[in-house]
Amino acid sequence: MTDAGKLARLREKYGDASGGDIYDPAFRAVAEKQFMGERRKWPFAGVATFAGAPHRPDAPELPDFGGLDVALIGVPMDLGVTNRAGSRLGPRAVRAVERIGPYEHALKVAPMDGLSVADVGDVPFRSRYSLESCHEDLVGYYTKVVAAGVIPLSVGGDHSISQSILRAVGAARPVGMIHIDAHCDTSGPYEGSKFHHGGPFRQAVLDGVLDPERTIQIGIRGAAEYLWEFSYDSGMTVIHAETAAEMGMSAVIEAARRKVGDGPVYVSFDIDSVDPGFAPGTGTPEVGGLTPREVLQLLRGLAGIDIVGGDVVEVAPQYDATSNTAHVAAQVLFTLLSLVALRGKR
């Protein structure tokens, strides 16, 4: 540094300062929740929770869900997969990611400062074998969450879980949806079951809980396009991954905001929307996908929409020795939480 005066000022201000001495008011407000004197919270110690949120396994047993604004919920169920199983391990892998939060630098928000947020544990399933009973359990559990006025943000599990979550979230009125995925997931029943990860959103529309005219699907690609005519016939907007690249993410954001409007919106994120070069840990990888930076840009561009719930699904950690897939999923979950914080309390 050639400016001696500036160097002198910096030395005077920071020369004897500790890591906990933060001067900017906004930064200091976040730091005060993280520091205990000179001691900073250890991200690798204690009970692993989503984004380091408080652990409240008691909340589901309380009539008001413990007064929470947002419940972070694990859904360790993957009986609805059509290819590689393993996303039942997704919630545990995402919880194990240490360095997420507390501050979202692009949105300039520390979501757990303004909202009452907790990791309330996993949905209690009666059976690890029965897909149908698991979906009955999901509807019952999320109906209770919604009735308490709590916004659910969930980590799956396979994408079939969204169908039953939407039955609760959209029960009072159909919701719009921003769906980020490699696949439209609007195919019909197969082999005697309507509960599978290739068709939750067709069923949600037919159940009257998802408004296709306010639904946009982004990042779509792969060999199963012929299965998704329902998306087009029902009025959903489909933006393929290569089209998103041609449009640019700013135009995609504009299209998404225009599609969902001012009404209530559910955000569903499938990790296979991300190119497997970045996130290989999933059951149905498709090359040519979005980058993590594009995903975060897209999500941050949704600031201000009326998010009433969301999920992050299809993380199958055993297919990724690097843990990068879980890291992307954890950051997406935290970004969704940040969007809810910007939206404000219900």
C-alpha positions in Angstrom: 0.0 0.0 0.0 1.4 3.3 -1.1 -1.0 5.6 0.8 0.7 5.9 4.2 -2.3 7.8 5.7 -4.7 5.0 4.8 -2.4 2.4 6.1 -2.1 4.3 9.4 -5.9 4.5 9.7 -6.3 0.8 9.0 -3.6 -0.1 11.6 -5.3 2.1 14.2 -8.7 0.5 13.6 -7.8 -3.1 13.0 -4.3 -3.5 14.4 -5.4 -4.7 17.8 -8.8 -5.9 16.8 -9.9 -9.5 17.2 -11.9 -11.6 14.8 -15.0 -10.8 16.8 -14.7 -7.0 16.4 -17.0 -6.2 13.6 -17.8 -2.5 12.8 -20.4 -2.5 10.1 -23.8 -2.5 11.8 -25.4 -5.1 9.5 -22.4 -7.5 9.7 -22.1 -6.9 13.5 -25.8 -7.9 14.0 -25.0 -11.3 12.4 -21.7 -11.7 14.2 -23.3 -11.2 17.6 -25.3 -14.3 17.1 -22.2 -16.3 16.2 -19.6 -15.2 18.7 -19.4 -15.9 22.4 -16.7 -13.4 23.4 -13.7 -14.3 21.4 -15.1 -17.8 20.7 -16.9 -18.6 17.5 -19.4 -21.4 17.1 -17.8 -24.7 15.9 -19.6 -25.8 12.7 -18.4 -29.4 13.2 -19.5 -29.9 16.8 -22.9 -30.7 18.3 -26.0 -32.2 16.7 -26.0 -31.9 12.9 -29.1 -30.0 11.7 -30.1 -28.4 8.5 -28.1 -25.2 8.0 -27.2 -25.2 11.7 -30.7 -24.5 12.7 -31.9 -25.1 16.3 -33.0 -28.7 16.9 -36.7 -28.9 17.9 -37.8 -32.5 17.7 -40.6 -31.6 20.2 -42.3 -29.1 17.8 -44.4 -31.6 15.9 -46.1 -32.7 19.1 -47.1 -29.2 20.1 -50.4 -27.7 18.9 -48.8 -24.7 17.3 -45.6 -26.5 16.2 -43.7 -24.6 18.9 -44.6 -21.2 17.4 -42.2 -21.7 14.5 -42.4 -19.6 11.3 -40.4 -22.2 9.3 -40.0 -25.9 9.9 -37.0 -27.7 8.2 -38.1 -31.3 7.7 -36.3 -34.4 6.6 -38.2 -36.9 4.4 -36.0 -40.1 4.3 -38.1 -42.0 1.8 -37.2 -43.2 -1.7 -39.6 -46.0 -2.5 -40.8 -44.1 -5.5 -37.6 -44.1 -7.6 -37.4 -45.5 -11.1 -33.7 -45.9 -11.4 -31.0 -45.8 -8.6 -32.2 -45.8 -5.1 -30.5 -44.0 -2.2 -32.1 -40.6 -1.7 -33.5 -41.9 1.7 -30.0 -40.9 2.9 -30.3 -37.4 1.5 -31.5 -35.7 4.7 -28.7 -37.1 6.7 -26.1 -36.0 4.1 -27.5 -32.5 3.9 -27.6 -32.1 7.6 -23.9 -33.1 7.7 -22.8 -30.1 5.6 -21.2 -27.8 8.1 -20.5 -24.5 6.4 -23.9 -23.1 5.4 -25.1 -19.8 6.7 -25.7 -17.8 8.8 -25.6 -15.0 6.2 -26.8 -14.9 2.6 -24.4 -12.4 1.1 -26.2 -11.8 -2.2 -29.6 -11.3 -0.6 -28.1 -9.6 2.4 -30.1 -11.5 4.9 -29.4 -13.7 8.0 -32.7 -15.7 7.8 -32.6 -17.1 11.3 -32.3 -13.7 12.9 -35.8 -12.6 11.7 -37.7 -15.8 11.7 -38.3 -18.6 14.2 -36.7 -21.5 12.4 -35.9 -25.1 13.6 -35.0 -28.5 12.3 -37.9 -30.5 13.6 -36.5 -33.9 12.6 -37.8 -36.4 10.1 -41.4 -37.3 9.1 -42.3 -40.4 11.2 -43.2 -43.1 8.7 -45.1 -46.2 9.8 -43.4 -48.5 7.3 -40.2 -48.5 5.4 -41.7 -50.9 2.9 -45.2 -49.4 1.9 -45.0 -46.5 -0.5 -48.8 -45.9 -0.2 -48.7 -45.7 3.6 -45.7 -43.4 3.4 -47.7 -41.0 1.3 -50.6 -41.2 3.8 -48.2 -40.3 6.5 -46.9 -37.3 4.5 -50.3 -35.9 4.0 -51.2 -36.2 7.6 -47.9 -34.7 8.8 -47.9 -31.7 6.5 -51.5 -31.0 7.0 -50.6 -30.4 10.7 -47.7 -28.2 9.7 -49.8 -26.0 7.4 -52.7 -25.8 9.9 -50.2 -24.4 12.5 -49.3 -21.6 10.1 -45.8 -22.9 9.6 -43.9 -22.8 6.2 -42.4 -26.3 5.5 -39.0 -26.5 3.8 -38.2 -30.2 3.2 -35.3 -32.3 2.2 -36.0 -35.7 0.6 -36.1 -38.4 -0.3 -37.4 -38.9 -3.8 -39.5 -36.5 -5.8 -42.7 -38.4 -5.2 -42.9 -36.7 -1.8 -43.9 -33.4 -3.4 -47.2 -34.8 -4.5 -48.4 -35.4 -0.9 -46.8 -32.2 0.5 -48.7 -30.2 -2.1 -51.9 -31.9 -1.0 -51.4 -30.1 2.3 -49.9 -26.9 1.1 -52.4 -26.4 -1.7 -55.5 -27.7 0.2 -57.0 -24.2 0.8 -56.2 -22.9 -2.7 -54.1 -24.2 -5.6 -50.6 -22.9 -5.5 -48.2 -21.9 -8.3 -44.9 -23.6 -8.6 -41.3 -22.9 -9.7 -39.9 -26.3 -10.4 -36.2 -26.7 -11.1 -35.4 -30.2 -12.4 -34.0 -32.2 -15.3 -37.4 -33.9 -15.7 -40.9 -32.5 -15.8 -42.3 -35.3 -13.5 -45.7 -35.1 -15.1 -46.0 -38.7 -16.4 -48.9 -41.0 -15.4 -49.2 -44.0 -13.1 -46.9 -47.0 -13.7 -47.2 -50.6 -12.6 -50.2 -50.0 -10.5 -49.0 -46.9 -8.6 -49.5 -43.2 -8.9 -46.9 -42.6 -6.3 -43.5 -42.4 -8.1 -41.0 -39.7 -8.7 -41.8 -39.3 -12.4 -45.3 -38.1 -11.9 -46.0 -36.0 -8.7 -47.0 -32.9 -10.5 -49.6 -34.4 -12.9 -51.3 -35.9 -9.9 -51.0 -32.6 -7.9 -52.8 -30.8 -10.8 -55.5 -33.5 -10.9 -55.9 -33.3 -7.2 -56.7 -29.6 -7.6 -53.8 -28.4 -5.4 -51.4 -27.2 -8.1 -52.2 -24.5 -10.7 -50.6 -25.4 -14.0 -51.2 -22.0 -15.4 -48.9 -20.6 -12.6 -46.3 -23.4 -12.9 -42.9 -23.1 -14.6 -40.4 -26.0 -15.1 -36.7 -25.0 -15.6 -33.7 -27.1 -16.6 -35.6 -29.8 -18.3 -33.6 -32.2 -20.5 -32.9 -35.9 -21.2 -34.4 -38.8 -23.0 -37.9 -38.9 -21.3 -39.4 -35.9 -23.0 -42.1 -38.0 -24.7 -43.5 -38.8 -21.2 -44.3 -35.2 -20.3 -47.1 -34.0 -22.7 -49.2 -33.3 -19.6 -47.0 -30.3 -18.8 -47.8 -28.7 -22.2 -51.4 -29.8 -22.3 -52.1 -28.4 -18.8 -50.5 -25.0 -19.5 -47.2 -25.3 -17.7 -44.3 -23.4 -19.0 -41.3 -25.6 -19.8 -37.8 -24.1 -20.2 -35.2 -26.7 -21.2 -31.7 -26.5 -20.0 -30.3 -25.5 -23.4 -33.0 -22.9 -23.8 -32.1 -21.4 -20.4 -28.5 -21.1 -21.5 -29.6 -19.3 -24.7 -32.0 -17.0 -22.9 -29.6 -16.1 -20.0 -30.6 -16.5 -16.4 -32.0 -12.9 -16.1 -34.6 -13.7 -18.8 -35.4 -17.0 -17.1 -36.0 -15.2 -13.8 -38.2 -12.7 -15.5 -40.3 -15.5 -17.1 -40.6 -17.3 -13.7 -41.7 -14.2 -11.9 -44.2 -13.4 -14.6 -45.6 -16.9 -14.6 -46.2 -17.2 -10.9 -47.4 -13.6 -10.3 -48.3 -12.4 -6.8 -50.0 -15.6 -5.6 -48.7 -18.3 -3.3 -45.8 -20.3 -4.7 -44.2 -23.7 -4.0 -40.5 -24.1 -5.0 -39.4 -27.6 -5.8 -35.7 -28.3 -6.5 -34.5 -31.6 -7.8 -30.7 -31.9 -7.4 -30.5 -33.6 -10.9 -31.3 -30.2 -12.4 -27.6 -29.5 -11.7 -25.2 -31.1 -14.2 -23.7 -34.3 -12.8 -20.3 -32.9 -13.3 -21.1 -30.7 -10.2 -23.6 -33.0 -8.5 -23.3 -36.7 -9.4 -25.0 -38.0 -6.3 -28.5 -38.6 -7.6 -30.5 -41.5 -9.0 -31.3 -40.1 -12.4 -28.3 -38.0 -13.6 -28.7 -36.1 -16.9 -25.7 -34.5 -18.6 -26.0 -30.9 -19.9 -27.5 -29.4 -16.8 -27.4 -26.1 -14.8 -24.4 -25.0 -12.9 -24.6 -24.3 -9.1 -24.0 -20.7 -9.8 -26.9 -20.5 -12.3 -29.2 -22.2 -9.8 -28.3 -19.7 -7.0 -28.7 -16.8 -9.4 -32.1 -18.1 -10.4 -33.2 -18.6 -6.8 -31.9 -15.2 -5.7 -33.8 -13.6 -8.5 -37.1 -14.8 -6.9 -36.7 -12.5 -3.9 -40.1 -11.1 -2.9 -42.4 -13.9 -4.3 -44.9 -15.4 -1.9 -43.2 -18.7 -1.0 -45.5 -21.0 1.0 -43.3 -24.1 1.0 -40.4 -25.8 -0.8 -38.4 -28.9 -1.1 -34.9 -30.1 -2.1 -35.0 -33.7 -3.3 -33.2 -36.7 -4.9 -29.8 -36.3 -3.1 -28.3 -39.8 -3.1 -25.0 -39.3 -1.4 -23.5 -42.7 -1.9 -23.0 -41.9 -5.6 -20.7 -38.9 -4.8 -17.5 -39.5 -2.9 -16.8 -35.7 -2.8 -20.0 -34.7 -0.9 -20.4 -31.8 -3.4 -23.9 -32.9 -4.2 -25.0 -32.5 -0.6 -23.2 -29.2 -0.4 -25.2 -27.8 -3.4 -28.4 -29.1 -1.8 -27.6 -27.5 1.5 -26.9 -24.2 -0.1 -30.1 -24.3 -2.1 -32.1 -25.1 1.1 -30.4 -22.1 2.9 -31.2 -19.9 -0.1 -34.9 -21.0 0.0 -34.9 -20.2 3.7 -33.5 -16.8 2.9 -36.2 -16.1 0.4 -38.8 -17.0 3.0 -37.1 -14.5 5.4 -37.3 -11.8 2.8 -40.9 -12.6 2.2 -41.7 -12.0 5.9 -43.8 -13.8 8.4 -47.1 -15.3 7.4 
